[in-house]
Amino acid sequence: MKKIFLKPGKETPVKRFHPWVFSGAIERYEAGITSGDWVMVCDSRENALAFGHYQEGSIRIRLLHFSTSPPDANFYISKFKNALRLRQGVNLNKNGQTNCFRLINGEGDGLSGLIIDIYGDTAVVQCHSTGIYKDKQQIIKAFEELDGLTIHNIYDKSEETLYKNEGIQEKNGYWKGGLSGTVDILENGHIFNIDWEKGQKTGFFLDQRENRFLLGQLAADKEVLNCYCYTGGFSIYAIKGGAATVESVDSSALAIEQYKENLQSNGLDAEKHVSTVSDVPTFLRQQTKSYDIIVVDPPAFAKSMDKRHNAIQAYIRLNALAMKQLKPGGLLFTFSCSQVVDRNLFQNALLSASIEAGRKTSILHHLSQGPDHPSSIFHPESGYLKGLVLYVE
């Protein structure tokens, strides 16, 4: 295993178990290292600190094993077993009401660069590093060693998440088994039609499970607007929670069609609950109706620091528009999944939105991703989903 040596003083984050080594922290490399290789990270005095995957880019090494000894043959098996134990501990895959959850959440499960979502007996894998992708046989083997989880299909959806200049040209496809068409899954007793091949991310936004449940508890007799509805996760919970009406908006016609299918799968009347294909800000500007609850769950507005300022301005404008359409005493469920926008920045954006809208607001709930999306205490960046429920006077 080749070695990489850090500059003096740059070993502190590694000793604090932060899983990323940035290019600027590296003093020198041993010859012959290629992208995806396992490497040993050493301090400037050549003492071993940790092991991980080398890659090009600003994040130069994704650390996976903090030890002076290299990982053994059971490395992935042990990580998978620990991850499943966590999910079993919070009854995510044994409660009879839910058969979909995230099994591996990257840094939150000590496997930087790997995302795995479970839909019934299918695992959908996204590799965000070449090293993880090259270890796919160990990943497949780890599934075979899990007790309490039977996986018949493993679908790799890494085509859009891998660096294209690192020699991996394979398309999305099945590592094991194979299915065609869409599949119904169960979340808190609600049915959702999943298409991991054509849908966004792995097919469904599992990180919002707890927040959808909260909306369902508050929706009775309310008029609800779900912005960026995708396939209607929040909408289904609101309707089954007794909402008087639910309107759903998304710019994707395909997503709206899938939402209508989800309504039918749950025995709900698609004609009673209006859905619209539209750009959300345009829709809000044209609205004359007011709502009791509005959900604003947009895609990431910024994926890099140089886009952060523009993202903050977008959050301000969008949430101000939503606040203006709320009845006095209404609730705003609002979210940011932009990793570079932290909680303080997001809350300050909502403060600015409140001023712009001329509405007094109070925070009722601080929201985040569900327990199957754990974030590492050593890696604050893994707590990417920020949400607030605001009471708008």
LINQUI-V816055 format. One record per pair of residues at least 6 apart in sequence whose ideal C-beta (glycine too) atoms are under 7 Angstrom apart, sorted by the first residue. I is the first residue (numbers start at 0). J is the second residue. Records with the same first field share a line. If there is no record, write none. Layout:
I->J ; J
//
This chain:
0->37 ; 38 ; 39 ; 69
1->29 ; 31 ; 32 ; 36 ; 38
2->29 ; 38 ; 39 ; 41
3->25 ; 28 ; 38 ; 40 ; 41 ; 60
4->26 ; 27 ; 41 ; 43 ; 45
5->24 ; 25 ; 26 ; 40 ; 41 ; 42 ; 43
6->24 ; 26 ; 43
7->43
9->24
10->42 ; 48
13->20 ; 40 ; 48 ; 49 ; 62
14->48
15->377
16->65 ; 377
17->377 ; 378
18->61 ; 62 ; 106 ; 111 ; 378
19->58 ; 61
20->40 ; 59 ; 60 ; 62
21->57 ; 58 ; 59
22->57 ; 59
25->59
26->43
32->38 ; 53
34->53 ; 54 ; 55 ; 129 ; 165
35->52 ; 54 ; 129 ; 130 ; 133
36->53
37->50 ; 52 ; 130
38->50 ; 51 ; 53 ; 60
39->47 ; 50
40->48 ; 49 ; 50 ; 51 ; 60 ; 62
41->47 ; 48
42->48
47->67
49->62 ; 64 ; 65 ; 66
50->63 ; 64 ; 69 ; 70
51->60 ; 61 ; 62 ; 63 ; 64
52->60 ; 61 ; 63 ; 112 ; 128 ; 130 ; 131
53->59 ; 60
54->61 ; 128 ; 129 ; 130
55->162 ; 165
61->111 ; 112 ; 128 ; 130
62->111
63->109 ; 110 ; 111
64->70 ; 74
75->134 ; 137 ; 138 ; 141
76->141 ; 144
78->108 ; 109 ; 110
79->141 ; 145
80->145
82->102 ; 103 ; 108
83->102 ; 145 ; 147 ; 148
85->373
86->92 ; 100 ; 102 ; 371
87->93 ; 147
89->370
91->97 ; 100 ; 371
92->98 ; 100 ; 148
96->185 ; 187 ; 188
97->185 ; 186 ; 187
98->119 ; 184 ; 185
99->117 ; 118 ; 184 ; 186 ; 203 ; 205
100->117 ; 205 ; 371
101->116 ; 205 ; 371 ; 372
102->115 ; 117 ; 122
103->110 ; 113 ; 114 ; 115
104->114 ; 372 ; 373
105->111 ; 112 ; 113 ; 114 ; 381
106->375 ; 378 ; 381
107->372 ; 373 ; 374 ; 375 ; 381
108->373
112->126 ; 127 ; 128 ; 130 ; 131
113->126 ; 131
114->125 ; 127
115->122 ; 124
116->123 ; 201 ; 205
118->182 ; 184 ; 193 ; 195 ; 202
119->182 ; 184
120->149 ; 150 ; 151 ; 152
121->152 ; 154 ; 178 ; 182
122->142 ; 150 ; 153
123->154 ; 156 ; 195 ; 201 ; 202
124->153 ; 154 ; 155 ; 156 ; 157
125->156 ; 157 ; 160 ; 201
126->132 ; 157 ; 160 ; 161
127->160
129->161 ; 162 ; 165 ; 167
132->157 ; 161 ; 167
135->174
139->153 ; 174 ; 175
142->150 ; 153
151->176
152->173 ; 175 ; 176 ; 177 ; 178
153->173 ; 174 ; 175 ; 176
154->173 ; 195
155->171 ; 172 ; 174
156->171 ; 195 ; 201
158->170 ; 171
161->167
171->196
181->192 ; 193 ; 194
182->193
183->190 ; 192 ; 264
184->191 ; 193
186->208
187->212
189->235 ; 236 ; 239 ; 265
190->261 ; 264 ; 265
191->203 ; 230 ; 261
192->257 ; 260 ; 261 ; 264
193->202 ; 203
194->202
195->201 ; 202
199->229
204->229 ; 232
205->371
206->368 ; 369 ; 372 ; 384
207->232
208->369
209->369
210->332 ; 366 ; 386
211->232 ; 233 ; 236
212->236
213->364
214->233 ; 236 ; 237 ; 294 ; 332
215->236 ; 237 ; 239 ; 240
216->240
217->292 ; 330
218->237 ; 240 ; 241 ; 242 ; 292
219->240 ; 241
220->241 ; 243
221->242 ; 243 ; 291 ; 292
222->243 ; 244 ; 290 ; 291
223->237 ; 242 ; 244 ; 245 ; 290 ; 291 ; 292
224->246 ; 290 ; 293
225->233 ; 234 ; 245 ; 247 ; 248 ; 294
226->248 ; 279 ; 293 ; 294 ; 295 ; 321
227->249 ; 279 ; 296 ; 297
228->234 ; 247 ; 248 ; 249 ; 258
229->249 ; 254
230->254 ; 257 ; 258 ; 261
231->247 ; 258 ; 261
233->294 ; 296
234->245 ; 247 ; 258 ; 272
235->261 ; 265
237->245
238->245 ; 267 ; 272
239->265
244->272
245->272
246->273
247->258 ; 274
248->275 ; 277 ; 279 ; 282
249->255 ; 276
250->276 ; 277 ; 278
252->276
255->274 ; 276
258->274
259->269 ; 274
262->269 ; 272
263->269
275->282
280->316 ; 317 ; 320
283->320 ; 321 ; 324
284->320
286->324
289->324 ; 325 ; 326
290->324 ; 325 ; 326 ; 329
291->326 ; 329
292->329 ; 330 ; 332
293->321 ; 324 ; 325 ; 331
294->332
295->317 ; 318 ; 321 ; 331 ; 332 ; 333 ; 334
296->334
297->317
299->336 ; 337
300->310 ; 313 ; 314 ; 337
301->307 ; 309 ; 310 ; 337 ; 339 ; 340
303->339
304->339
307->339 ; 340
310->337 ; 340
311->340 ; 344 ; 348
314->335 ; 345 ; 348
315->348 ; 351 ; 352 ; 355
318->333 ; 349 ; 352
319->352 ; 355 ; 356
321->331
322->331 ; 352 ; 353 ; 356 ; 358 ; 391
323->356
325->331 ; 391
327->392
328->392
329->391
330->388 ; 389 ; 390
331->389 ; 391
332->386 ; 388
333->349 ; 386 ; 387 ; 389
334->384 ; 385 ; 386
335->345 ; 385
336->383 ; 384
338->380 ; 383
342->385
345->385
346->387
349->387 ; 389
353->359 ; 360
358->391 ; 392
359->392
360->389 ; 390 ; 391
361->389 ; 390
362->387 ; 389
363->388 ; 389 ; 390
364->387 ; 388
365->387
366->386 ; 387 ; 388
367->382 ; 384 ; 385 ; 386
368->384
374->381 ; 382
375->381
//
